[in-house]
């Protein structure tokens, strides 16, 4: 069942922040801001680091649009910290350790048989309503540029055509 237009499931979870510190974060900490929440399958894999580092590269653009980025997987915060230290480098955004799998389950991205989350992305508006959701299979990485485009379109409040980019005119309703 689609979550579009529904309140985002609330969560409180341990995350790795600021170069390896552990901190409890909640969705409610971000009230009044757009949130891009993305789930990925596992640390120390092949496709996942390409996504996490692309979000880092685009983080300034997300912030310019007034959005905070949060990543999540079913790995522990200790696994996240080691992966950041050994391979990724500081990301600039929190990574939730969803070892109970509850956050993944609440957002409908948990692949029950595999015990991991699929690649799910959600844009949550400042009032806590899901405005966008997209799921990918495990082999296909998402593109942060497309998520930025969708975020800008949502924020415009206009009718935006396929391929719309910031600066393009909106569609006119008849």
N, C-alpha and C positions, 0 to 999 in steps of 0.2 A: 504494500500500500504506500502510495506516495506521501511524502512528508511536506510537500509544497503547501504553503499557506497555513501550516500547523505550527504550534509552539515547538521549538527545538527541545529535545529531551535535556533536562538539566543534568549536570554531572559535577562531581568533585573528585579529583584524582591527583595522584602524585605525578609530577612532571620534572623533567630535566630542563633547567633554564640557565641563562647567563653563564655559559662556559662550563657547565657541569654541576651546578648547585641543584639540590632537590628542593622542590616547593610544591605545596598543595595548591592547585588552581581549581576554580569553578567557572562554569559558563557565566554565572551571575557576576563574576569579576569584570566581565566585558560588556555589561549592560550599557546601552547608549552608543555602542560601536558596532560596526559590521565585523563579523567573524568568518574567516574561511577556515573551516575545520576539515582536515583531510586524514583519512585512514590509509595505512599501507600494511602489507602482509607481515614482514619480518625484518629485523635488523640483519646486517651482514649478508645481504643478498645482492642480486645483480641489477634489477630495474629500480628498486627502491632508492638507492643513493642518487640516481640521476634525477629523480623527482625531488628529493629533499634538498639537494644542492641547487636545483633550479628555483625552488621556492625561496631559498636564501638569496640567490642572485636577483630575484624580482621583489624582495621584501620591501625595498624603498618605494616601489610603485604601488604595492598594496597599501602601505602606510599613507602615501599621497592621496589615495582614495578613501582614507579613513578606516581601513580594515586591519584587523589583527589576524595573524596566521597561527594556527595550532595544529601540530601533527600528532598522530596517535597510532600505536600498534599494540598488539597483545604481549609484546616483550616487556621485561621489567625496566624500571628506570636505571638499574645498574647496567643492564645490557646497553641501553641507550647511551649512557655516559661513556662506556668503553668504546662504543662505535664512533661516537663524536670525537673522543680523544685519539683513537687509533686511525680513523679513516676520513671522517667528514670534516672535522674542524667545527668551530662554533657556528651554529645555525642562525642565531638571532631571534629565534622563536621557540616556544616550549614544545617538548615532545612528551606526551602522556604515556605512561606505562600502564596499560589496561590489562594487567595480568588476570583479573577476575573475568575479563571479557564482557563486563556489564555495559560499558559505554558502547562498544562495538555492537552488542546485542540491541541496545536501545535505539541505535541509529540504523539498524537493519543491515549492517554490513558483515556480520559474523558468518563465516562459512562453517557451519556447525560441524560437519564431518571432518574438515581439515583443522579446525580449532584456531583459525586465523581470520583476520579481516580481509575482505577484498579491497580493492582500491576505490574508496568512496570519498566524494568531495561534497561539502555542504556550504552554502553561503547563508548565513543567519543575519537578519537585519538588526538594527539597534533596539528594536522592541522584542527581540528573541524569537522571531518568526522565520522559519525556513523559506528562503526565496529561490533556492537552487539546490538540486541534488543530481549527482552523476556517479554512476558505478562503472568501473572497468573490470575486465577479467584480470587475472593475475599476471599475464604475460605482457600487457599493454600499459605503458606508462601514460600518465596524464600530462597535459601541457599547461604550465602556469600562465602562459600568455593567453590561452583561451579563457581561463578562469578570470584573469584580469579584465578581458573584454566583456565577459558576462557581468562581472561586478559593476563595471562602468555603465553598462546598459541598464542594469537594475537601478543603479543610483540615479540615472537620468530621469526615470519616471515616464519615459516616452515609449512609443511603439518602435521597436528596433528590429530592422530586417536581418535576415541571415547575412552574415559577413559584416554587419554594422561595426564601425569602429568609432571611438570618440572623435568628435568633430564632424562626423557624417550627419546629414539631416535626418530627423526621425520620420517615420511614416505618418501620413495624415489619415485619421479615421474618417470614413465617409459619413 
